[in-house]
Amino acid sequence: MYELPANFTGYNAKSILEFNSFKTLCYSLYGYRLFEVIEIFDHEYPKNYFEAKVKVHGRELSFLQNKFVLVTAFCSNTDDYTFTDVKEVEKVLGEIDDQIVLLTSQILNAQLQKDNIVNLPDYEKREVKQYLSCKVGEVLFSPWFD
C-alpha cells in the first residue's frame, strides 16, 4: 500500500520545487526524446502541482509534479483524474534526478484508504480523511488543500 508523503498538501510546508526546475525537468525528458512538450503551466493556487501538456507516442497527456514532495505522474484526463503509465520516463527519470518518483497508474488510480494516510501528521491527516472516496492521485495532485 502506498503511503502518502507528509506535507504533500502544502500545509505547513515550503515548496521544494520551483517552476524553473519543473521546466528544466520537462525539457530534460524532451531531450531524451521521451515526449514532446506542448505547454508548461506554473502552479496556480490552490493547486498543489505544476503541469505540462505533453505528447507521448501521439497521445496528449498531462505530466504533473507535486510542488511540495518529489512525486510525478502522467494523467490522460485531469477532469476525472485518469492516470496512465509511461514506462520509458520512469527509467530515465532516475538518471536525471534519483529523488523524483514517477508513480504508477496502479497506485494513482486506486481508491484512497486509511492505510494510505497513516504516516501523515495529524493536521494533514484530518484534512485528507475527507477525501477517502477519491483516488490516491486525485489527492496527491489536487486543488483542495489551501
DAVENZI-V328963 format. One record per residue. N is the residue number from 1. SS is DSSP state (H for helix, E for strand, L for the rest). PHI is phi as a letter, one per 20 degrees, with the letter a starting at -180 (none if undefined). OMEGA is omega in whole degrees, 0 to 359 (999 if undefined). Layout:
n=N ss=SS phi=PHI omega=OMEGA
n=N ss=SS phi=PHI omega=OMEGA
This chain:
n=1 ss=L phi=none omega=179
n=2 ss=L phi=f omega=177
n=3 ss=L phi=d omega=180
n=4 ss=L phi=g omega=180
n=5 ss=L phi=f omega=179
n=6 ss=L phi=g omega=176
n=7 ss=L phi=m omega=180
n=8 ss=L phi=f omega=181
n=9 ss=L phi=f omega=184
n=10 ss=L phi=n omega=177
n=11 ss=L phi=f omega=179
n=12 ss=L phi=l omega=183
n=13 ss=L phi=c omega=172
n=14 ss=L phi=e omega=176
n=15 ss=L phi=f omega=178
n=16 ss=L phi=e omega=181
n=17 ss=L phi=c omega=177
n=18 ss=L phi=e omega=182
n=19 ss=H phi=g omega=180
n=20 ss=H phi=f omega=176
n=21 ss=H phi=f omega=178
n=22 ss=H phi=f omega=177
n=23 ss=H phi=g omega=179
n=24 ss=H phi=f omega=177
n=25 ss=H phi=f omega=180
n=26 ss=H phi=f omega=182
n=27 ss=H phi=f omega=173
n=28 ss=H phi=f omega=177
n=29 ss=H phi=f omega=175
n=30 ss=H phi=f omega=179
n=31 ss=H phi=f omega=175
n=32 ss=L phi=e omega=181
n=33 ss=L phi=m omega=180
n=34 ss=L phi=e omega=175
n=35 ss=L phi=a omega=175
n=36 ss=E phi=e omega=178
n=37 ss=E phi=e omega=178
n=38 ss=E phi=e omega=181
n=39 ss=E phi=a omega=179
n=40 ss=E phi=c omega=183
n=41 ss=E phi=d omega=175
n=42 ss=L phi=f omega=175
n=43 ss=L phi=g omega=176
n=44 ss=L phi=d omega=179
n=45 ss=L phi=g omega=10
n=46 ss=L phi=e omega=180
n=47 ss=L phi=f omega=179
n=48 ss=L phi=d omega=184
n=49 ss=E phi=b omega=170
n=50 ss=E phi=e omega=180
n=51 ss=E phi=b omega=172
n=52 ss=E phi=c omega=172
n=53 ss=E phi=e omega=183
n=54 ss=E phi=c omega=176
n=55 ss=E phi=d omega=181
n=56 ss=E phi=c omega=181
n=57 ss=L phi=l omega=178
n=58 ss=L phi=m omega=183
n=59 ss=E phi=d omega=179
n=60 ss=E phi=e omega=180
n=61 ss=E phi=c omega=170
n=62 ss=E phi=d omega=174
n=63 ss=E phi=d omega=186
n=64 ss=E phi=d omega=176
n=65 ss=E phi=c omega=174
n=66 ss=E phi=f omega=184
n=67 ss=L phi=e omega=181
n=68 ss=L phi=d omega=175
n=69 ss=L phi=c omega=186
n=70 ss=L phi=e omega=182
n=71 ss=E phi=c omega=179
n=72 ss=E phi=c omega=180
n=73 ss=E phi=a omega=171
n=74 ss=E phi=d omega=183
n=75 ss=E phi=c omega=179
n=76 ss=E phi=e omega=179
n=77 ss=E phi=b omega=180
n=78 ss=L phi=e omega=176
n=79 ss=L phi=f omega=179
n=80 ss=L phi=d omega=177
n=81 ss=L phi=l omega=174
n=82 ss=E phi=e omega=184
n=83 ss=E phi=e omega=183
n=84 ss=E phi=c omega=181
n=85 ss=L phi=d omega=171
n=86 ss=L phi=c omega=189
n=87 ss=H phi=g omega=182
n=88 ss=H phi=f omega=181
n=89 ss=H phi=f omega=181
n=90 ss=H phi=g omega=181
n=91 ss=H phi=f omega=185
n=92 ss=H phi=f omega=183
n=93 ss=H phi=g omega=178
n=94 ss=H phi=f omega=177
n=95 ss=H phi=f omega=182
n=96 ss=H phi=f omega=180
n=97 ss=L phi=b omega=185
n=98 ss=L phi=f omega=177
n=99 ss=L phi=e omega=180
n=100 ss=L phi=e omega=182
n=101 ss=E phi=d omega=173
n=102 ss=E phi=e omega=182
n=103 ss=L phi=e omega=181
n=104 ss=L phi=e omega=177
n=105 ss=H phi=f omega=178
n=106 ss=H phi=f omega=178
n=107 ss=H phi=f omega=188
n=108 ss=H phi=f omega=182
n=109 ss=L phi=e omega=178
n=110 ss=L phi=f omega=177
n=111 ss=E phi=f omega=177
n=112 ss=L phi=f omega=179
n=113 ss=L phi=c omega=180
n=114 ss=H phi=g omega=179
n=115 ss=H phi=f omega=179
n=116 ss=H phi=f omega=188
n=117 ss=H phi=d omega=185
n=118 ss=L phi=f omega=184
n=119 ss=L phi=e omega=179
n=120 ss=L phi=f omega=173
n=121 ss=L phi=f omega=184
n=122 ss=H phi=g omega=182
n=123 ss=H phi=f omega=180
n=124 ss=H phi=f omega=179
n=125 ss=H phi=g omega=179
n=126 ss=H phi=g omega=181
n=127 ss=H phi=f omega=185
n=128 ss=H phi=f omega=179
n=129 ss=H phi=g omega=180
n=130 ss=H phi=f omega=187
n=131 ss=H phi=d omega=182
n=132 ss=L phi=f omega=178
n=133 ss=L phi=e omega=183
n=134 ss=L phi=e omega=175
n=135 ss=E phi=f omega=177
n=136 ss=H phi=g omega=181
n=137 ss=H phi=f omega=179
n=138 ss=H phi=f omega=180
n=139 ss=H phi=e omega=180
n=140 ss=H phi=f omega=181
n=141 ss=L phi=c omega=189
n=142 ss=L phi=c omega=174
n=143 ss=L phi=d omega=190
n=144 ss=L phi=e omega=188
n=145 ss=L phi=d omega=180
n=146 ss=L phi=c omega=999
